[in-house]
Amino acid sequence: MQAAPDTDWALRLADVRRSFRSGKRVIHAVDGVTADIPRGAVTGLIGPDGAGKTTLMRLVAGLLRVDAGRVTVLGIDVGKDALAVQSRLGYMPQRFGLYEDLTVQENLDLYADLQGVPKAARKERYAALLPMTGLGPFTARTAGHLSGGMKQKLGLACTLVQPPELLLLDEPTVGVDPVSRRELWQIIDRLTAESHTTVLFSTAYLDEAERCQRVLLMHEGRLLGSGPPSSFTAEMAGRSYFASAALARRPLQARLAQAPGILDAVIQGSRVRVVTAGTEPPDAAQLAGIGDLSLVPTAPRFEDSFVARLRAQEHASAAGRTAAPEPSPGAAGGAGAAAEAGGPAVIHVEHLTRRFGAFVAVDDVSFQVARGEIFGLLGANGAGKTTTFRMLCGLLPPSEGTLRVAGFDLAHSAATARARIGYMAQKFSLYADLSVGQNLRFFSSAYRLVGARQRTRIDWALDEFELRPMTDATARDLPLGYKQRLALACALMHEPDILFLDEPTSGVDPLARREFWRRINALAESGVTVLVTTHFMEEAEYCDRLVIMATGRVLTEGTPDAIKAAARRADRPDPTMEDAFISVIEAADAPAAA
């Protein structure tokens, strides 16, 4: 069969390789990638942080040179004529360079100047871009006063001032809420439909793969597979089930995850979603020794295929090694005894308000969190989640209202309350130039652990999180999943009663995310109270209760199942958590729009 001519392909990758040196390690960022991307379609570059997505984007854009292999863009060899390629593509990197002191219009004008767009052509171009991005009413607003989602849309508009034949978008939806993610996808869909622009879209959100016509699935620099998303999903047919039993969902998930023949088990509302290793239906009566277990078939997802591939790699690399230890919640948390969520409240928030000058960031917020409960704080960008989080941690005083954490009024005993709190920041807040052991010693000292007590907790952390072989490795050189483990270990050194998690799994691969939540579930079972913010709607399913915020106010509060049930409609009988989130936000926006 004769190969398709180059005119059918926007991008061809032939055994592309690129490595970097980090200390003593050589990182194979792109490791032998071969793929073809057709013209006029949206191709997803799917994988967690560290998969090689950004390096591959920069190689395609001619900003890096390949070590080996060949990159051909629009029929041009990038290695031979990078400038010719750059004149025909648009590239929006993760941290797009908006000028925050300039207005929306001034940013557009600046990028039109940089891209050499004639002044006579700009009016027509702006007339197309501003309605498409919804920025028309905000041209006089400075970029620094836009929400996160609006900044992303402005960055995309600036990239499109000169219409490109190939558009490279490097994680444009990272860190933005589901509403903003949906709006960005609407822009991309319209762009490809009207202009037939080819788009290469990188993302760590696996659900976004299903929006693409084709995907390249990457992990640790290697291509795990390519093709239409439906081809990945189809190979998992007949292997997905919803499991329920009299057993509570967290212990049920823990037991199913360890059962023979189970590839994956994640909490979804009041049930546990399981994926089997084979296509034979499991025997519910025998599975995990749970007599009243019920299994109901459900449709496979793209993520199931990614997890299956990662599990296969994991099993191959683990051959001959002993299995990873199970988390020991009694050692990890301060509460010790198992506790069901719904006990006495350990966090009281009453009429909480925070003003910054005339701006009200948090507006009369009230809720309570019980001991041993996993409580989610969700919201659109700019909703007030981070400000609420900082006040709960005692890092920011409220303007009005009452905050009691672990029995202490933060207005008078913030330092005492902080001693009972563990905090894991979104970017993990590790000291990159310190080793694993030095980070553990530093954080344990910060929590006033000394002598034998400090040595015992450091030994616990090294063993519990499988960090001992990396004791002397600098935090900067750790893979992302191990950075996450180290950050959680540091937050638990003093056995806190309450754990605050701010976007704790951003960018990590699905297996690292599952391992992380396995540990968090075990902590909650031991009586540790957990507060979490996340943009991964799937992670909201792990929460016992959650609130959804917008413009500083609580819009709704309840269990994940109750919030999803409220979003049920005739055309949407089984809404996802993302559907429910968008429904809540749209309902709040409707009166203002009217």
KESEFI-812042 format. One line per 3 residues: number of its first residue (from 0); for each residue x, y, z of C-alpha. Coordinates in pm, 1 decimal, always signed. Example, Ala and Ser with C-alpha at 12.3 -4.5 7.8 and 13.67 -1.06 7.14 Angstrom:
BEGIN
0) +1230.0:-450.0:+780.0  +1367.0:-106.0:+714.0;
! end
This chain:
BEGIN
0) +0.0:+0.0:+0.0  +145.0:+333.0:-104.7  +205.1:+592.9:+168.5;
3) -12.5:+901.2:+166.6  +157.3:+1207.1:+17.9  +296.2:+1473.1:+249.3;
6) +18.5:+1711.0:+141.7  -223.4:+1497.4:+346.7  -20.7:+1548.9:+664.7;
9) +38.1:+1864.7:+866.8  +306.6:+1701.1:+1078.3  +526.6:+1391.1:+1042.2;
12) +752.8:+1262.7:+1318.2  +1013.2:+999.7:+1233.2  +1196.4:+836.1:+1528.0;
15) +1230.4:+1175.3:+1702.4  +1462.3:+1185.4:+2003.7  +1567.6:+1459.1:+2244.7;
18) +1748.2:+1423.1:+2577.2  +1856.0:+1658.8:+2854.5  +2103.9:+1624.6:+3135.5;
21) +1987.6:+1702.7:+3491.3  +2269.3:+1662.4:+3739.1  +2395.9:+1307.7:+3694.0;
24) +2078.5:+1192.0:+3521.0  +2007.5:+1184.9:+3148.6  +1638.3:+1248.9:+3083.8;
27) +1502.4:+1106.4:+2759.8  +1231.4:+1368.7:+2715.1  +1129.1:+1241.9:+2369.6;
30) +1233.1:+884.9:+2305.8  +1185.3:+750.7:+1954.5  +846.7:+902.2:+1866.7;
33) +707.9:+822.7:+1521.1  +363.9:+955.1:+1422.3  +171.1:+1134.5:+1147.9;
36) -85.2:+1410.4:+1210.2  -344.7:+1478.9:+937.3  -436.2:+1824.2:+816.8;
39) -750.3:+1999.4:+935.0  -805.1:+1790.3:+1248.7  -757.0:+1832.8:+1624.0;
42) -491.6:+1590.7:+1747.0  -449.8:+1548.8:+2120.4  -105.8:+1504.1:+2272.0;
45) -216.1:+1324.4:+2587.0  -7.1:+1247.1:+2894.0  +89.9:+1360.0:+3245.3;
48) +356.7:+1618.1:+3331.5  +697.0:+1482.6:+3236.1  +557.2:+1279.6:+2944.4;
51) +752.8:+1489.0:+2692.4  +461.7:+1689.3:+2553.4  +619.9:+2034.4:+2587.0;
54) +956.8:+1916.9:+2450.1  +782.6:+1765.9:+2147.9  +588.5:+2089.2:+2091.4;
57) +911.5:+2290.9:+2100.5  +1076.3:+2052.4:+1853.7  +780.3:+2092.7:+1617.2;
60) +798.9:+2472.8:+1649.5  +1172.4:+2471.2:+1572.2  +1261.1:+2611.1:+1914.0;
63) +1471.3:+2302.1:+1994.6  +1679.5:+2079.2:+1771.2  +1631.5:+1704.3:+1762.5;
66) +1913.6:+1476.7:+1877.3  +1801.1:+1222.9:+1619.0  +1511.8:+1166.1:+1382.7;
69) +1319.3:+1407.1:+1164.0  +1032.5:+1652.5:+1211.9  +844.7:+1761.0:+899.1;
72) +586.3:+2040.4:+930.0  +363.7:+2131.6:+634.5  +611.2:+1952.6:+407.6;
75) +912.6:+2144.4:+544.6  +1200.8:+1977.8:+731.8  +1216.5:+2178.4:+1057.5;
78) +1584.8:+2098.6:+1104.1  +1667.8:+2262.0:+770.6  +1434.0:+2563.3:+768.6;
81) +1286.2:+2642.2:+1109.8  +1205.4:+3002.4:+1013.5  +986.1:+2892.7:+723.2;
84) +793.5:+2665.2:+958.4  +756.5:+2934.7:+1224.5  +604.4:+3175.5:+971.2;
87) +320.1:+2929.3:+910.0  +231.6:+2808.9:+1259.6  +100.2:+2955.5:+1583.1;
90) +234.8:+2841.8:+1919.7  +74.1:+2910.3:+2256.7  +305.3:+2782.8:+2533.1;
93) +187.7:+2695.5:+2884.4  +289.9:+3031.8:+3026.0  +182.9:+3260.1:+2747.8;
96) +341.6:+3603.6:+2775.5  +54.3:+3842.1:+2826.9  +141.2:+4193.5:+2939.8;
99) -75.5:+4232.8:+3246.5  -51.1:+4613.0:+3262.1  -179.0:+4641.5:+2904.8;
102) -545.7:+4616.8:+2810.3  -693.5:+4334.1:+2606.8  -686.2:+4557.9:+2297.9;
105) -327.9:+4668.7:+2361.4  -214.3:+4306.6:+2395.6  -379.9:+4222.4:+2065.3;
108) -217.3:+4523.9:+1897.1  +123.5:+4432.1:+2037.1  +106.0:+4074.4:+1907.0;
111) -23.5:+4200.4:+1571.6  +290.7:+4419.7:+1553.7  +515.8:+4127.2:+1649.8;
114) +355.8:+3900.8:+1388.7  +369.3:+4164.8:+1116.4  -6.7:+4187.7:+1061.7;
117) -80.3:+4491.8:+838.8  -285.9:+4758.5:+1012.2  -543.1:+4747.9:+732.1;
120) -610.2:+4378.4:+801.4  -643.1:+4407.4:+1179.7  -997.5:+4541.1:+1208.0;
123) -1140.7:+4244.1:+1019.2  -926.4:+4000.1:+1218.0  -1027.5:+4148.5:+1554.9;
126) -1391.9:+4140.9:+1445.3  -1357.3:+3762.8:+1408.5  -1147.1:+3694.7:+1720.4;
129) -1324.9:+3905.5:+1983.4  -1673.2:+3749.2:+1943.4  -1518.2:+3402.0:+1911.3;
132) -1336.0:+3438.5:+2244.4  -1608.6:+3639.0:+2419.7  -1362.1:+3921.0:+2491.1;
135) -1550.4:+4191.2:+2298.7  -1694.3:+4363.1:+2611.9  -1354.0:+4359.7:+2785.2;
138) -1116.2:+4525.2:+2537.4  -1048.4:+4814.5:+2777.4  -976.4:+4586.2:+3077.7;
141) -613.7:+4520.3:+3168.8  -499.2:+4160.8:+3130.6  -401.4:+4149.0:+3497.7;
144) -766.7:+4193.6:+3596.5  -895.6:+3904.2:+3384.1  -988.3:+3566.5:+3531.6;
147) -766.6:+3267.4:+3459.2  -999.8:+3141.1:+3186.8  -1021.7:+3482.8:+3020.0;
150) -641.6:+3514.6:+3022.1  -619.2:+3180.7:+2841.2  -870.7:+3301.1:+2582.5;
153) -676.9:+3625.8:+2534.9  -354.6:+3427.1:+2491.4  -526.6:+3218.1:+2224.7;
156) -659.0:+3530.1:+2050.8  -307.6:+3681.5:+2046.3  -172.3:+3358.8:+1895.7;
159) -440.3:+3369.8:+1624.8  -392.5:+3734.8:+1521.4  -201.1:+3598.8:+1222.0;
162) -408.4:+3298.2:+1103.9  -180.9:+2990.5:+1126.4  -197.1:+2672.2:+921.6;
165) -86.9:+2469.0:+1224.0  -175.8:+2572.6:+1579.4  +21.6:+2431.0:+1874.1;
168) -154.2:+2463.8:+2210.6  +53.5:+2347.8:+2508.7  -186.1:+2264.3:+2793.8;
171) -416.0:+2565.8:+2743.7  -672.7:+2422.2:+2986.6  -435.5:+2350.0:+3276.8;
174) -551.4:+2509.0:+3602.2  -878.2:+2645.9:+3463.4  -1225.8:+2541.8:+3573.8;
177) -1461.3:+2319.3:+3369.6  -1663.8:+2614.7:+3239.8  -1351.8:+2784.0:+3101.1;
180) -1228.0:+2452.8:+2960.4  -1554.7:+2405.9:+2773.6  -1539.0:+2760.7:+2632.4;
183) -1183.3:+2707.5:+2506.6  -1291.1:+2388.6:+2332.0  -1580.5:+2570.8:+2167.4;
186) -1330.7:+2819.3:+2023.9  -1108.7:+2538.8:+1895.0  -1401.3:+2350.5:+1740.0;
189) -1519.0:+2667.1:+1565.8  -1166.3:+2743.4:+1444.0  -1120.7:+2401.8:+1283.9;
192) -1471.4:+2404.0:+1133.7  -1444.6:+2751.5:+978.8  -1075.0:+2783.7:+897.4;
195) -971.5:+2416.0:+863.8  -675.5:+2492.2:+1090.1  -478.0:+2189.5:+1209.3;
198) -448.2:+2184.0:+1588.7  -203.6:+1991.5:+1808.5  -344.3:+2018.5:+2161.3;
201) -150.1:+1888.3:+2461.9  -323.8:+1811.1:+2790.4  -295.7:+1608.5:+3109.6;
204) -677.0:+1587.2:+3133.5  -757.7:+1244.4:+2991.0  -1125.2:+1325.1:+2936.1;
207) -1018.5:+1585.2:+2678.7  -882.7:+1306.4:+2457.6  -1239.1:+1221.0:+2358.0;
210) -1283.6:+1569.9:+2210.7  -1003.6:+1507.3:+1958.8  -1022.2:+1335.2:+1620.6;
213) -690.7:+1162.6:+1689.4  -461.2:+1123.1:+1991.1  -95.1:+1055.5:+2061.9;
216) -68.8:+893.6:+2405.4  +267.8:+966.0:+2571.0  +435.0:+861.5:+2893.8;
219) +795.3:+925.1:+3003.4  +896.6:+1035.6:+2654.1  +758.1:+733.8:+2472.2;
222) +456.4:+695.4:+2249.9  +221.7:+438.0:+2404.8  -24.4:+448.7:+2117.4;
225) -188.5:+664.2:+1852.2  -518.6:+668.9:+1669.0  -879.6:+782.5:+1713.5;
228) -987.1:+795.7:+2080.4  -1261.2:+544.3:+2003.0  -998.1:+283.6:+1915.5;
231) -850.2:+309.9:+2265.5  -1191.8:+290.2:+2428.8  -1304.9:-3.6:+2213.6;
234) -1021.1:-225.8:+2331.9  -1157.6:-196.7:+2688.4  -1511.8:-307.4:+2598.0;
237) -1677.1:-545.3:+2843.6  -1430.2:-476.2:+3124.9  -1592.5:-190.9:+3321.7;
240) -1842.4:-224.8:+3607.3  -2000.1:-30.3:+3890.6  -1960.4:-217.2:+4219.4;
243) -2171.1:-165.1:+4530.3  -2213.6:-348.9:+4860.3  -2319.2:-291.6:+5218.4;
246) -1954.4:-208.3:+5286.5  -1878.8:+166.6:+5284.7  -1730.5:+293.4:+4959.7;
249) -1377.0:+366.5:+5084.8  -1307.8:+21.6:+5234.6  -1488.5:-134.4:+4936.9;
252) -1259.7:+47.3:+4695.7  -951.0:-52.4:+4896.6  -1047.4:-422.1:+4889.7;
255) -1142.1:-425.1:+4522.3  -817.8:-250.7:+4422.8  -623.0:-544.6:+4571.2;
258) -849.4:-820.0:+4435.1  -705.6:-1059.9:+4173.3  -818.3:-978.5:+3821.5;
261) -899.8:-612.6:+3899.2  -698.5:-363.7:+3697.6  -845.3:-44.9:+3840.1;
264) -1088.5:+60.0:+4113.1  -1189.9:+423.0:+4170.0  -1464.0:+582.0:+4377.1;
267) -1746.6:+739.2:+4178.0  -2018.9:+880.8:+4397.7  -2157.2:+612.7:+4629.9;
270) -2022.0:+332.0:+4409.1  -1683.5:+201.3:+4300.9  -1598.4:+181.9:+3931.8;
273) -1382.8:-122.3:+3853.0  -1197.8:-231.8:+3539.9  -1107.4:-597.6:+3503.3;
276) -779.2:-731.0:+3368.4  -960.0:-965.2:+3126.8  -1281.8:-973.2:+2929.7;
279) -1437.9:-1257.5:+3128.7  -1711.9:-1125.2:+3363.7  -1591.8:-1147.6:+3724.8;
282) -1772.8:-1365.7:+3976.7  -1924.8:-1111.6:+4215.5  -1975.3:-1376.3:+4482.6;
285) -1603.9:-1456.4:+4492.6  -1452.8:-1115.4:+4421.6  -1258.8:-975.4:+4720.5;
288) -1456.7:-1205.6:+4951.4  -1751.7:-964.0:+4967.9  -2067.5:-1171.5:+4981.2;
291) -2325.5:-902.9:+4891.2  -2121.3:-742.2:+4611.0  -2323.8:-624.7:+4310.8;
294) -2163.1:-557.1:+3970.5  -2340.9:-357.2:+3697.7  -2171.7:-322.7:+3354.1;
297) -2088.0:+30.9:+3241.0  -1932.1:+186.6:+2931.8  -1550.9:+197.6:+2905.4;
300) -1359.1:+526.9:+2908.4  -1044.5:+647.0:+2734.5  -868.6:+661.7:+3072.2;
303) -923.4:+285.6:+3118.4  -697.5:+220.7:+2821.0  -424.4:+450.9:+2952.7;
306) -439.2:+285.4:+3294.8  -419.4:-58.8:+3131.2  -105.5:+41.7:+2940.4;
309) +56.6:+188.5:+3251.3  -30.9:-120.3:+3456.7  +133.2:-340.2:+3193.8;
312) +449.9:-127.9:+3211.4  +438.2:-131.7:+3590.2  +407.7:-510.8:+3605.2;
315) +691.8:-554.3:+3358.0  +928.5:-326.3:+3551.5  +822.6:-472.9:+3887.7;
318) +888.6:-834.5:+3786.1  +1097.0:-993.7:+4057.5  +1047.5:-707.0:+4302.9;
321) +840.6:-720.8:+4622.1  +505.4:-546.6:+4612.8  +467.1:-191.5:+4742.8;
324) +357.5:-174.0:+5106.7  +1.3:-79.9:+5186.8  -43.1:+254.4:+5364.4;
327) -60.1:+229.7:+5740.9  -309.9:+500.5:+5836.0  -257.7:+466.7:+6209.3;
330) +104.4:+567.1:+6163.6  +24.7:+837.0:+5911.2  -233.4:+1039.9:+6095.5;
333) -279.7:+1161.1:+6446.7  -628.7:+1028.7:+6511.8  -533.5:+661.2:+6530.4;
336) -875.6:+494.9:+6543.3  -1101.4:+448.7:+6245.7  -1377.2:+707.3:+6212.8;
339) -1680.5:+746.8:+5991.2  -1737.1:+1086.9:+5834.8  -2023.4:+1268.8:+5998.3;
342) -1886.1:+1276.5:+6354.5  -1818.1:+1592.0:+6555.1  -1724.4:+1895.2:+6347.7;
345) -1358.1:+1996.7:+6361.8  -1386.9:+2291.8:+6121.8  -1651.8:+2561.7:+6175.1;
348) -1685.2:+2841.6:+5918.8  -1952.7:+3099.8:+5997.5  -2030.4:+3408.6:+5786.5;
351) -1672.3:+3422.0:+5659.3  -1592.6:+3734.7:+5457.2  -1264.0:+3866.2:+5319.1;
354) -1221.7:+4201.9:+5149.0  -923.8:+4342.7:+4963.8  -1008.7:+4710.3:+4956.2;
357) -1343.4:+4738.2:+4779.2  -1313.7:+4388.5:+4631.4  -1497.4:+4111.2:+4818.9;
360) -1307.2:+3786.5:+4755.9  -1509.1:+3572.7:+5000.3  -1866.4:+3675.4:+5075.0;
363) -2054.6:+3539.7:+5379.9  -1944.6:+3175.7:+5349.9  -2056.2:+2916.4:+5608.5;
366) -1997.4:+2539.3:+5634.3  -1879.3:+2270.6:+5875.9  -1647.0:+1974.2:+5828.3;
369) -1666.8:+1661.1:+6043.3  -1381.7:+1456.9:+6182.7  -1266.7:+1195.6:+5930.8;
372) -1448.8:+1365.0:+5643.2  -1303.7:+1440.6:+5298.4  -1447.9:+1780.0:+5210.6;
375) -1407.3:+1936.0:+4865.3  -1384.7:+2304.2:+4780.1  -1465.5:+2352.7:+4410.9;
378) -1522.4:+2662.8:+4207.2  -1457.2:+2858.0:+3894.0  -1133.2:+3054.9:+3863.6;
381) -1159.4:+3359.4:+4088.7  -1432.8:+3197.5:+4299.7  -1251.4:+3260.4:+4629.5;
384) -1129.0:+2904.3:+4694.5  -764.5:+2996.3:+4748.5  -853.8:+3289.0:+4974.8;
387) -1083.2:+3062.2:+5180.9  -809.0:+2800.6:+5198.4  -553.0:+3052.2:+5320.7;
390) -786.9:+3177.7:+5593.1  -857.7:+2820.7:+5708.4  -482.9:+2755.8:+5733.0;
393) -437.7:+3066.2:+5947.5  -229.5:+3239.1:+5679.6  -476.7:+3521.8:+5616.6;
396) -709.3:+3691.9:+5868.3  -1078.4:+3720.1:+5776.6  -1243.6:+4059.2:+5745.2;
399) -1555.6:+3923.6:+5914.7  -1687.9:+3595.3:+6047.8  -1570.2:+3312.6:+6269.7;
402) -1318.7:+3036.9:+6195.7  -1262.3:+2745.5:+6434.1  -1014.8:+2476.2:+6334.2;
405) -935.0:+2174.8:+6555.4  -1119.5:+2345.8:+6839.8  -921.3:+2671.8:+6818.8;
408) -1051.1:+3013.3:+6718.3  -810.8:+3131.2:+6447.8  -863.2:+3493.6:+6551.8;
411) -681.8:+3422.1:+6878.8  -494.6:+3090.7:+6843.6  -383.4:+3065.4:+6480.8;
414) -33.4:+2939.6:+6570.0  -171.6:+2668.6:+6798.6  -419.8:+2556.3:+6532.7;
417) -147.3:+2543.9:+6264.9  +39.0:+2286.0:+6475.4  -257.5:+2052.1:+6421.1;
420) -270.2:+2113.6:+6044.2  -78.3:+1958.9:+5754.6  -62.7:+2155.7:+5429.0;
423) +30.7:+2029.4:+5081.8  +50.8:+2307.0:+4825.8  -28.2:+2274.4:+4456.5;
426) +336.8:+2296.4:+4349.1  +439.7:+2081.4:+4645.9  +652.1:+2356.9:+4815.1;
429) +962.1:+2140.0:+4835.8  +1313.8:+2282.0:+4850.9  +1441.4:+2177.8:+4509.1;
432) +1813.1:+2196.3:+4594.4  +1778.4:+1985.5:+4909.8  +1781.5:+1607.0:+4903.5;
435) +1483.7:+1391.5:+4998.8  +1634.0:+1331.3:+5342.7  +1714.2:+1700.2:+5393.8;
438) +1359.1:+1802.7:+5300.8  +1219.8:+1556.5:+5554.5  +1456.7:+1683.5:+5823.9;
441) +1374.8:+2045.8:+5745.0  +995.8:+2002.5:+5754.6  +1005.9:+1783.1:+6063.8;
444) +1216.0:+2050.4:+6236.7  +969.3:+2318.0:+6125.8  +700.6:+2112.8:+6300.1;
447) +924.7:+2106.0:+6611.5  +1016.0:+1739.2:+6595.2  +1355.3:+1661.6:+6751.7;
450) +1569.2:+1368.4:+6861.0  +1429.8:+1015.8:+6855.0  +1082.7:+1136.9:+6760.7;
453) +1219.9:+1311.3:+6450.8  +1430.2:+1007.8:+6348.0  +1129.6:+776.2:+6390.2;
456) +906.9:+990.8:+6170.2  +1174.9:+1031.0:+5900.0  +1224.4:+652.3:+5894.8;
459) +846.2:+610.5:+5871.0  +827.4:+849.9:+5575.8  +1116.8:+687.7:+5386.3;
462) +961.3:+341.2:+5421.2  +592.4:+429.0:+5394.2  +638.6:+632.0:+5073.0;
465) +916.5:+410.4:+4928.5  +1162.4:+699.6:+4928.7  +1458.2:+529.1:+5098.0;
468) +1642.1:+447.1:+4770.9  +1618.8:+818.6:+4686.3  +1723.6:+959.9:+5022.9;
471) +2021.3:+1144.3:+4874.1  +1856.3:+1250.4:+4547.5  +1774.6:+1620.4:+4518.8;
474) +1404.5:+1703.7:+4509.7  +1451.9:+1882.3:+4176.2  +1557.7:+1558.4:+4007.0;
477) +1268.9:+1344.6:+4133.1  +998.2:+1227.4:+3891.8  +673.2:+1415.8:+3949.9;
480) +502.1:+1122.7:+4122.0  +786.4:+1098.7:+4375.5  +777.8:+1473.4:+4434.6;
483) +411.6:+1428.5:+4521.5  +494.5:+1144.4:+4762.7  +765.0:+1351.9:+4929.2;
486) +535.5:+1655.2:+4963.1  +264.5:+1444.9:+5127.7  +520.3:+1283.4:+5359.8;
489) +644.8:+1629.5:+5464.6  +286.7:+1743.2:+5535.2  +230.3:+1437.2:+5757.9;
492) +554.4:+1446.1:+5959.5  +384.8:+1581.1:+6272.9  +76.1:+1352.6:+6244.4;
495) -177.1:+1630.7:+6190.4  -546.5:+1598.9:+6269.9  -643.0:+1803.8:+5961.6;
498) -483.6:+1791.2:+5616.3  -524.0:+2067.6:+5356.9  -461.0:+1965.4:+4994.0;
501) -442.3:+2237.7:+4728.4  -467.4:+2083.4:+4377.0  -264.8:+1785.3:+4504.5;
504) -257.2:+1571.9:+4187.7  -214.6:+1838.5:+3920.6  -19.9:+1689.1:+3630.8;
507) +61.0:+1345.3:+3775.6  -21.0:+1028.5:+3583.9  -333.8:+821.8:+3662.1;
510) -145.5:+557.7:+3860.8  +21.6:+819.5:+4083.5  -319.7:+984.1:+4131.0;
513) -472.4:+653.2:+4236.2  -190.2:+577.9:+4477.9  -226.1:+925.5:+4626.4;
516) -600.1:+885.5:+4686.1  -547.2:+537.9:+4829.0  -335.7:+702.4:+5097.5;
519) -581.9:+989.3:+5151.3  -871.7:+745.1:+5188.4  -672.2:+549.4:+5445.4;
522) -600.3:+871.3:+5636.5  -970.0:+961.9:+5639.6  -1057.1:+613.1:+5764.7;
525) -813.3:+668.0:+6051.5  -993.1:+990.3:+6152.9  -786.3:+1256.5:+5974.8;
528) -1002.3:+1535.1:+5831.3  -914.6:+1632.0:+5474.1  -996.0:+1952.0:+5284.6;
531) -914.2:+1948.7:+4914.1  -937.2:+2187.3:+4619.4  -922.2:+2041.1:+4271.4;
534) -1004.3:+2108.7:+3907.3  -1025.5:+1734.6:+3837.7  -1397.7:+1669.8:+3863.1;
537) -1329.1:+1298.2:+3903.7  -1149.9:+1373.8:+4229.0  -1458.7:+1548.1:+4361.5;
540) -1615.9:+1200.5:+4362.5  -1378.3:+1100.5:+4645.6  -1525.4:+1370.2:+4870.4;
543) -1791.4:+1288.3:+5129.2  -1932.0:+1637.4:+5078.8  -1831.6:+1940.4:+4878.7;
546) -1922.0:+2300.5:+4811.3  -1915.7:+2476.6:+4475.9  -1826.1:+2845.8:+4489.6;
549) -1845.5:+3137.7:+4247.8  -1768.0:+3507.3:+4297.5  -1690.5:+3444.6:+4665.1;
552) -2022.7:+3275.8:+4752.9  -2126.1:+2915.3:+4811.5  -2368.0:+2814.1:+4535.5;
555) -2441.6:+2462.2:+4654.0  -2334.1:+2210.9:+4917.7  -2391.9:+1836.7:+4941.2;
558) -2268.1:+1490.7:+4852.7  -2136.7:+1431.0:+4498.3  -2437.6:+1209.2:+4423.4;
561) -2685.4:+1473.5:+4544.3  -2521.8:+1750.5:+4340.6  -2519.6:+1530.4:+4029.3;
564) -2883.0:+1433.9:+4086.7  -2979.5:+1802.7:+4087.4  -2828.1:+1835.2:+3737.7;
567) -3027.2:+1541.8:+3594.3  -3242.7:+1619.3:+3289.4  -3435.6:+1420.7:+3031.9;
570) -3151.3:+1458.3:+2780.6  -2888.4:+1397.0:+3051.4  -3015.8:+1111.7:+3270.3;
573) -2675.5:+1028.5:+3419.3  -2480.8:+1357.0:+3455.1  -2111.6:+1356.8:+3535.9;
576) -1959.0:+1571.0:+3807.2  -1843.4:+1811.0:+3534.8  -2199.2:+1835.1:+3400.5;
579) -2320.1:+1912.6:+3752.5  -2049.7:+2176.3:+3809.3  -2131.7:+2355.4:+3484.0;
582) -2505.2:+2335.6:+3560.3  -2455.6:+2499.0:+3901.9  -2237.7:+2778.3:+3758.2;
585) -2477.2:+2845.6:+3468.7  -2776.1:+2858.3:+3704.0  -2595.5:+3119.2:+3914.8;
588) -2501.0:+3320.2:+3603.4  -2851.3:+3313.8:+3451.8  -3002.1:+3602.7:+3657.4;
591) -2702.8:+3825.0:+3581.5  -2722.0:+3739.1:+3211.5  -3095.9:+3815.6:+3208.5;
! end
